[in-house]
Amino acid sequence: MKGTAILFQEETIKFIEDVELSVYEELKNQCGCNHCTCKLDNKVVDFGSVSPVFWHENEVDWDYGY
């Protein structure tokens, strides 16, 4: 199952689209750590500190707002 992971940082919000639920769960388990990492497109990405993390199944309709 794929969807959109929503990461909250101190002053920003990051949306990671078209990711597997397992990637979201991996990031969620790392909430509160200084270096939340996951593998995207065969590269390890460090998002820094994120908390909390939310999941939106399927794609976000950006024209509509969710």
DRENKE-428630 format. One record per residue (C-alpha): residue number from 1; residue in one letter; x, y, z. Coordinates in nm, 2 decimals. Layout:
BEGIN
(NUM, 'a', (X, Y, Z))
...
//
This chain:
BEGIN
(1, 'm', (0.00, 0.00, 0.00))
(2, 'k', (0.14, 0.34, -0.10))
(3, 'g', (0.05, 0.69, 0.03))
(4, 't', (0.19, 1.02, 0.15))
(5, 'a', (0.39, 1.06, 0.47))
(6, 'i', (0.37, 1.40, 0.64))
(7, 'l', (0.66, 1.50, 0.85))
(8, 'f', (0.65, 1.79, 1.10))
(9, 'q', (0.97, 1.96, 1.19))
(10, 'e', (1.03, 2.27, 1.40))
(11, 'e', (0.95, 2.52, 1.13))
(12, 't', (0.86, 2.31, 0.82))
(13, 'i', (0.63, 2.04, 0.70))
(14, 'k', (0.75, 1.78, 0.45))
(15, 'f', (0.53, 1.57, 0.23))
(16, 'i', (0.68, 1.25, 0.09))
(17, 'e', (0.45, 1.11, -0.18))
(18, 'd', (0.42, 0.76, -0.32))
(19, 'v', (0.59, 0.58, -0.04))
(20, 'e', (0.52, 0.24, 0.11))
(21, 'l', (0.35, 0.21, 0.44))
(22, 's', (0.66, 0.04, 0.58))
(23, 'v', (0.87, 0.36, 0.51))
(24, 'y', (0.61, 0.56, 0.71))
(25, 'e', (0.62, 0.31, 0.99))
(26, 'e', (1.00, 0.33, 0.99))
(27, 'l', (1.00, 0.71, 1.02))
(28, 'k', (0.72, 0.70, 1.29))
(29, 'n', (0.94, 0.46, 1.50))
(30, 'q', (1.22, 0.72, 1.48))
(31, 'c', (1.02, 1.02, 1.60))
(32, 'g', (1.21, 1.21, 1.86))
(33, 'c', (1.55, 1.10, 1.73))
(34, 'n', (1.79, 1.36, 1.60))
(35, 'h', (1.84, 1.18, 1.27))
(36, 'c', (1.52, 1.02, 1.13))
(37, 't', (1.64, 0.83, 0.82))
(38, 'c', (1.48, 0.61, 0.55))
(39, 'k', (1.57, 0.48, 0.21))
(40, 'l', (1.40, 0.65, -0.08))
(41, 'd', (1.49, 0.59, -0.45))
(42, 'n', (1.78, 0.37, -0.34))
(43, 'k', (1.93, 0.66, -0.13))
(44, 'v', (1.94, 0.70, 0.25))
(45, 'v', (1.77, 1.03, 0.34))
(46, 'd', (1.82, 1.20, 0.67))
(47, 'f', (1.52, 1.42, 0.77))
(48, 'g', (1.67, 1.53, 1.10))
(49, 's', (1.43, 1.55, 1.39))
(50, 'v', (1.07, 1.50, 1.31))
(51, 's', (0.76, 1.47, 1.53))
(52, 'p', (0.48, 1.37, 1.49))
(53, 'v', (0.45, 1.18, 1.16))
(54, 'f', (0.11, 1.13, 0.98))
(55, 'w', (0.00, 0.90, 0.70))
(56, 'h', (-0.25, 0.97, 0.42))
(57, 'e', (-0.34, 0.66, 0.22))
(58, 'n', (-0.33, 0.71, -0.16))
(59, 'e', (-0.23, 1.05, -0.31))
(60, 'v', (-0.31, 1.39, -0.19))
(61, 'd', (-0.54, 1.60, -0.41))
(62, 'w', (-0.34, 1.92, -0.40))
(63, 'd', (-0.61, 2.11, -0.60))
(64, 'y', (-0.87, 2.02, -0.35))
(65, 'g', (-0.65, 2.04, -0.04))
(66, 'y', (-0.64, 1.68, 0.08))
//
